[in-house]
């Protein structure tokens, strides 16, 4: 199980969750941005969209 951290403390390589429409979507923290899959492929969003974050490593 991954330890949950406040989204503001997520660092590059951590994973997180954003709300897109009525669904949750998994993302990877890049730094100031996050990356995840969308219907048309990979999308990059501002990290402020994180609602949950989990520490990797």
C-alpha positions as CSV (number, residue, x, y, z in Angstrom):
1,X,0.0,0.0,0.0
2,X,1.3,3.4,-0.9
3,X,1.4,6.1,1.8
4,X,-1.0,9.0,1.0
5,X,0.5,12.5,1.2
6,X,-1.2,15.9,0.8
7,X,-1.3,16.9,-2.9
8,X,0.8,20.0,-2.2
9,X,3.6,17.7,-1.0
10,X,3.6,15.4,-4.0
11,X,6.9,15.3,-5.8
12,X,8.1,14.1,-9.2
13,X,7.4,10.4,-9.6
14,X,4.6,10.2,-7.1
15,X,1.1,9.2,-8.4
16,X,-2.2,10.9,-7.8
17,X,-5.8,11.2,-8.6
18,X,-7.8,13.9,-10.5
19,X,-11.5,14.2,-11.0
20,X,-12.5,14.3,-14.7
21,X,-16.2,14.6,-15.3
22,X,-17.8,12.2,-12.8
23,X,-14.8,9.8,-12.7
24,X,-11.5,9.5,-10.9
25,X,-8.3,9.3,-13.1
26,X,-4.8,8.2,-12.2
27,X,-1.9,10.5,-13.0
28,X,1.9,10.7,-12.5
29,X,3.4,13.8,-10.9
30,X,6.1,15.4,-13.2
31,X,6.8,18.4,-11.0
32,X,4.7,21.5,-11.7
33,X,2.5,19.4,-14.0
34,X,0.9,16.0,-13.9
35,X,0.4,13.5,-16.7
36,X,-2.3,10.9,-17.4
37,X,-4.3,9.2,-20.1
38,X,-7.2,10.8,-21.8
39,X,-9.5,9.6,-24.6
40,X,-7.2,11.0,-27.2
41,X,-3.9,9.8,-25.6
42,X,-1.6,11.3,-23.0
43,X,-2.6,14.6,-21.4
44,X,-0.6,17.1,-19.2
45,X,-2.5,19.1,-16.6
46,X,-1.4,21.6,-13.9
47,X,-0.7,19.9,-10.6
48,X,-3.4,22.0,-8.9
49,X,-5.9,19.4,-10.3
50,X,-4.6,16.8,-7.9
51,X,-7.2,15.7,-5.3
52,X,-5.2,12.9,-3.8
53,X,-1.5,11.9,-3.9
54,X,0.6,8.9,-3.0
55,X,4.3,8.6,-2.4
56,X,6.4,6.3,-4.6
57,X,9.7,5.3,-3.1
